Amino acid sequence: MKKDILEKAIFFLKKGELVAYPTDTLYGIGADVYNLEAVKKVFLVKKRPMNMPLSVAVSNIEELNDIGFIDKKSRILANRFLPGPLCLVVKKRKIVPDIITSKSKKIAIRIPDNKTALKLVEKFGPITCTSANIHGESTPENIKKIRMKFKDKIALYIDEGELFSEPSTIVDTTFDKIKFIREGSLSKKEIMDAIKNG
């Protein structure tokens, strides 16, 4: 990502605006997770029910541990698959606003395997990581189509061509046995083998 685009993205995020950015799977909508009004905008522009939690992107495992409690299972999976198309659901720390998790005590966290996304969260901090779509609709594969959906409701669109990958796999590690919320790019077998092999 060009330096001026990165600086623009950080500028808008600091102002409480939204940024469309690429991940290793699909385009996402980013907002400062600690800015309640910015997070509210994400729900509004996506027409997403407020009782459906948003996932969060961070840049490394230490940052993951800053906002969630990383137990043995989640650390094994993080070390094996992150950065990558895995979203871990873990117990959240008090620092995370309830609006992100829809008042749940758990939080879904990702480390996207995309240089632009990683650079953005590394320089700015945790941002929302929800697909750039209207709730219930598929996520457009390019920025042109995304811009047509959201227009000026999103302050900055970072274009990296067409993104077609399957969505991330979401697993909840807070149970004795891992619970699969969504099987995506990573299969259940890959996840369970990783846990078994430690």
N, C-alpha and C positions, 0 to 999 in steps of 0.2 A: 504494500500500500504506500502510495506517495505520501511524503511527510505533510504536505498541505492538506490532504484529505484527512489524515489522522488528526491533525490539529483542529480542523473544522468539526470533525465528529466529537472530539473532546469538548470543544466550545459549546456545541449544541446540547450535549449531555449535561454539562454543568448548568446550562440555562433551563434544564427541565424539559428539553425537547426530545423527540424521538428520532432514532436513526435506523435505517434499514441496512443490514450488513450481511455479508456471506458467512456461512458456516461450512462444516464438512458435509452437511447433508442438504439443507435448503437455506433460503434466505430467512433471516430472523429480524425481529423488531427489538431494538435495544433502548432501554431507559435506565436511568440511575435507580438502583433498587432501594436506595435510602431516601429518595424524593417521592413522597406519597402522591403528590399531584401528577408527577410524571408517570408513575405506575398506573394511576387511575386513567390517564390518557390511553395507555396501552389497551386496557379493557374496553374503553369507549370506541377507539378507532377500529378495533377488531370485532366489536359488537359481541364481546365474549362475556358470558355470565360471570359476575363477581365471585361466585362460589366455586370457580374452576381455577385452581392455583396456577401461577406462572413458574416456569423453570428459570434458573439463573446460570449465567456463564461466568466462569472464573478462569484464571490463566495457569494455575498450577495446583498441586495437591495441598500445599501449605495454605493457600487461600481458600481452598475447599474446606479445610478444617477450621478456618476462621468463622465460617457462617453455618457450618453443620458439624455434628459429632460423628467422627469417622471411626467406626469400630473395625474389628479385624476383617470381617467379610468385605466391607466397602473399601478398605485399604488394599486388600488383595486385588479386587476388581479395578480400582483406580490405577494401581501400579501396572496392571496387565493391559488395560484397554484405553487409558487416558493419556494424552489427548486422543479422542476418538468418538465414535457414534454411540456413546453410552451415557445415560442419564441416571444418576444415583439418587434415590430417595432416602434421606437420612433424617434423624432428629435435628431440628433447627436450633440455632443459638438465639438468645434473646435479642441480639443486635438486629436481626432480620425483622422488618415491619410485617405485621399480620396481614396487610393487604396483599403481599406477595404470595403468601401461602393460604389465602382465604381462611385465616384464623386457625389453620391446622398447625399442629406442633411439629410437622415434618416439612422438609424442603427438598425440591428436586434440583440437582446441580449437575452442570455439564462443563467439560473442558473441550471445546470444539477443536478438531484437528485442521485448522485453517489459519494460515499466517496472519491474515488481516484481522480475524476475530481475536486471535491470541494477542496480537500487538495492541489492539484496542482495549481489551480488558486488563492487560498488563500495565498500560499507561494510565487508564482511568479508574479501574476497579470493577467490582461485580456489576453486570448489567442484565436486564431481562433477556431471556433466550427463548422467545416464543415465535412460531413461524409467522412469516409476513403474509397472512391471509385474513379474510373475513371468517369469523367463526362458522364452522360447518362446511366451508368451501375448501377446495384443494389449494395448495400453495403454488402460485405462479412460479415458473422456472426462471424467469428473467426480470430484470429491474423495470423494463419498459411496461410490462403487464402489471407489476406491483405498483408502479407509479400511477397507472390508470385507476387502480382501485382506491388508493389513499390520497393522491394528489398532494396538496400542501399540508395535510395532517401530519405528514412525516417531514422533518426539517432537512434531512440529508439522506440521499440514496447512494450507497457504495456499490458500484457495478463491477462484478467479476464474471460476466458472461452467464451462461446457462448452468443451472445447478439442478441435477436430476436425481440425486441419491435418495435411497429410502430414508425415512425418519430414524431417529436414534431409538435404541432399545432402552426402555425404562424399567428399572428394577428397584424394588423396595427392600432394603437390607435390614430393616428394623425388626423383622420377625425372625424366629428361630430358623425357619426355612425361607429362603429368598422368594419373594412374591413378584411375578412378572406382571407389570402394568401394561406394557406394550412390547411385543416382539418386533424389532425393526431390523436395522442393518446387522446387528449381532444376534446369533441364534441362541436359543435356550441352552443348547448343548455346549456352545462355546463358553457361556457364562458358568454353567454348572461344572464343566471340566476345569475351568480356572480355579473355582472354589475348592474342588476336590484335590487338585494338585498343589494348592496353597501358594 
